[in-house]
Amino acid sequence: MSSFKAKFNVEWPGFTLDVDLNLPERGVTALFGHSGSGKTTLLRCIAGLERAKQGYLSFKGEVWQDETTWLPTHQRPLGYVFQDASLFSHLSVLGNLHYGLKRTSGIRNPALDQAVELLGIGHLLDRKPDHLSGGERQRVGIARALAVAPRILLMDEPLAALDLKRKQEVLPYLERLHDELDIPVLYVSHSPDEVARLADHIVVMDGGKVVTHGPLVETMARLDLPIRLGQDAGVVLDAVVAERDETWHLARIEFAGGSLWTRDHHLAVGHRVRVRIHASDVSLATQPQEHSSILNLLSGVVDAVSDDEHLGLALVRVRVGESNLIARLTKRSVTTLAIVPGLPIWVQVKSVALME
């Protein structure tokens, strides 16, 4: 049984949050769903910013809320990152970081030093917030949350207020947090790209309830409840850069089951990456296609077939080594090719979205 358990029931006019979750104690868990699905309310309940009359919350053996216990936010060992960093304009960056330590006692300087290094803001410490870009302000806000040496980090759509350029500026730092922090991160987002790039686990919410949750790679490959990260069903795979072809500006990435060619992003061989493959970019054939413009041809076995949202379409899950791919086909093609579970099949992957 997980020692990070959250169970809440909150009733407002026109909305009810009703969740009962065992959450991972490490890695990034994305709370994903449309606006109004209850993601932020759940996060605020965990933080103690929203008091659910009916609730239970325990973290690594410590009860933060039950029928007789209620720890206020300042007594919960957490860091909270809002959409807007809300820095004090009259203080320097360093002053803002030190201000965030006032609610704690006994915080060692290494916690602050590590936060400054992780977020790459050492050269900004003497600046005032008015002289920072939006991305820099948000990095300072994240560093402020980490400076208190939290045991869990809560992030409420930290990139939502940024334009695309600033998001791309901050995302590599969030990936550093993912790689180097030894604490769980709860990350609220309705951005498919952020979830696919950052999350290890996913909690999908709708109407105040949990639709499904689990490891991202496994959950994305479910056919009974395909997760739409954007317009299309598909899968996410963890991979590593295995080879670069500088002549054709391509890179070969290896995953648990095979390898794929994609555009070269100038990443070093051995660099770990994550790739996203849409179902609409996958086609199937019963024989290998020798004369094709598609570079990626993999051997697999049909694992499952399911109806898609449109009456004329189907989703086919194919097991390739230890990994799953999903293809969207017409039901006519499924019938013509006699696609059933257990059938050996050739998988053609037309496009691979690589996330550094």
Phi, psi and omega in degrees: 000135180295143175265015171238095186239133180230122179224118184221147170225114180236128181242122173239163175302117178084001181207138175227128172262124181220097184228151176214103190230142163256115188257150179296148180268358178216161177083183182258122175254119179272130168265107192241140177166172180291164175303136180087007182278346178110006184300306183292323178299317177298315180298318181293327175295318179296323181284343185086009177278341176235123183265106176278122180298325175251104183197156175217133180215122176226145181222113178051050174088353179256127178273120178264336178204133166205202183296333185242354186239138174211107176270122176294163186307317186290347177261358177266129185283069184226160170246143184231127179246121181268172177299321179250129183298332177051055178280153176284120187293334183274354180252151173288173176303314180297321178297321177295321179294318179292326179298323180293345180273351187295334182276359181244164176229145176073017178288129180277148178303327179305329179297317178291317181298319179295320180297318179298319181290316182299322184267359176061044184244015181303325182279358183255357192300330182269355183278155172270153182306328180295344181255022177245149172285169178301320179294320178294319178299319181291324176296323176294319178299321178292318178299321179298321179292326181279337185296338180275010181053057183290158175266351174207143181244126179251128184232118183257093180045061186294346181252001188298328184272002185257149173283174187301318182298316181290326176299315180296334177289322186274328186306318178300328178288324175295324177294326176296318177301316180301318185282329191249340181280137179257033179230156177289148177236126171258122191238107178279131179199150166242018179265114179303320183294319179297315181297312182296329184276326192251330194278144168264327181230160180221138171242113182264125184242149176203128177060033178082004181238159176274119179282315177196161175203156180158183176304138186302310185299317181289318184292322179296335184270004179285138178263335180289337178212068184299131181274123180268095171274083185102213186278346191227150168288164180167186182233163173239134180234142170273137186211179178219143177290120184256334186198147175236133178250096186288338179295316183254007177057047179237160175226141177258127180246139181254138175229176183288083180146347180165203180215159184221145173265139178215175178297144180286122176259015178061037177264145183292149174300133184099348180291132180278135182224171173234139181237150179238129183236116180283146179299328180287348179260012180239129175237160184236151178212148179276347177228148178297136181266108186279325184249087184213149176282350182279121184283330191262111179232121185234149177263132180210188179227133179297129183256322182198154176230136183217155174294144173263182183295324178273141184300332183269002185241156177223155173252132181240123176263131182240132177272120178241102186062236180265004186245164177245142168236153179239133177242141172258121181232160169287151177295333175298316179295320178301317180290316182298318181273358180056048182280118179219159177305137180096350182284127171297139188212154174256131185251125175251124181251113185281325185213142179232124176267114182264130177245118185294000000 
